[in-house]
Amino acid sequence: MTVDAVLNVASETIWTIIVTSAPLLLLSLVVGLIISIFQTVTSIQEQTLTFIPKILATFLGMLIFGSFILNTIVSFMEQLWNSFGEYV
């Protein structure tokens, strides 16, 4: 296995991680921002207020984006297994 092949697999792995984690991270970011704006407007300074909405948004995001995430990871793993002979 050459250095180029290792770098190629590593870059594809990092890109797959970014693509699969981005929807849930962005959703959590948006919910946190909305809750923070709400807290600022209403002068509520409760720091634990953001946990439940973020958890619910993440679970909802898993329901919505779960098939996309799973299909992306499965296709990446199939690509790795199909090219396993080249790596050995």
C-alpha positions as CSV (number, residue, x, y, z in Angstrom):
1,M,0.0,0.0,0.0
2,T,1.5,3.3,-1.1
3,V,1.5,6.6,0.8
4,D,-0.9,8.1,-1.8
5,A,-3.4,5.3,-1.2
6,V,-3.2,5.8,2.6
7,L,-3.7,9.6,2.2
8,N,-6.6,9.0,-0.2
9,V,-8.3,6.7,2.2
10,A,-7.7,9.1,5.1
11,S,-9.1,12.1,3.2
12,E,-12.1,10.1,2.1
13,T,-12.7,9.0,5.7
14,I,-12.5,12.6,7.0
15,W,-14.8,13.8,4.3
16,T,-17.3,11.1,5.1
17,I,-17.2,12.0,8.8
18,I,-17.8,15.7,7.9
19,V,-20.7,14.9,5.6
20,T,-22.4,12.5,8.0
21,S,-22.1,14.7,11.1
22,A,-22.9,18.1,9.5
23,P,-26.7,17.8,9.4
24,L,-27.0,17.0,13.1
25,L,-24.4,19.5,14.2
26,L,-26.0,22.3,12.1
27,L,-29.4,21.4,13.5
28,S,-28.1,21.6,17.1
29,L,-26.4,24.8,16.3
30,V,-29.5,26.4,15.0
31,V,-31.6,25.2,17.9
32,G,-29.0,26.5,20.4
33,L,-28.9,29.9,18.6
34,I,-32.7,30.2,18.7
35,I,-32.8,29.3,22.4
36,S,-30.0,31.8,23.2
37,I,-31.9,34.6,21.4
38,F,-35.0,33.6,23.3
39,Q,-33.1,33.7,26.6
40,T,-31.6,37.1,25.7
41,V,-34.9,38.6,24.8
42,T,-36.7,37.3,27.9
43,S,-33.8,37.8,30.3
44,I,-34.0,34.2,31.4
45,Q,-30.5,33.1,32.4
46,E,-31.1,29.4,33.0
47,Q,-28.1,27.6,31.5
48,T,-29.8,24.2,31.4
49,L,-32.7,25.4,29.3
50,T,-30.9,24.5,26.0
51,F,-30.3,20.8,26.8
52,I,-33.8,19.4,26.2
53,P,-34.5,21.3,23.0
54,K,-31.1,20.3,21.6
55,I,-31.6,16.6,22.5
56,L,-35.1,16.6,21.0
57,A,-33.8,18.3,17.8
58,T,-31.0,15.8,17.6
59,F,-33.4,12.9,17.9
60,L,-35.7,14.5,15.3
61,G,-32.7,15.0,13.1
62,M,-31.7,11.4,13.4
63,L,-35.2,10.4,12.3
64,I,-35.0,12.7,9.3
65,F,-31.3,12.3,8.3
66,G,-30.7,8.8,9.6
67,S,-31.2,7.1,6.3
68,F,-28.8,9.5,4.5
69,I,-26.2,9.1,7.2
70,L,-26.5,5.3,7.1
71,N,-26.4,5.1,3.3
72,T,-23.3,7.3,3.2
73,I,-21.5,5.2,5.7
74,V,-22.5,1.9,4.1
75,S,-21.4,3.1,0.6
76,F,-18.1,4.2,2.0
77,M,-17.6,0.9,3.7
78,E,-18.5,-1.0,0.5
79,Q,-16.0,1.1,-1.4
80,L,-13.3,0.2,1.2
81,W,-14.1,-3.5,1.1
82,N,-14.3,-3.6,-2.7
83,S,-10.8,-2.1,-3.0
84,F,-9.4,-4.2,-0.1
85,G,-7.4,-6.3,-2.6
86,E,-5.6,-3.2,-3.8
87,Y,-4.6,-2.3,-0.3
88,V,-3.1,-5.7,0.7
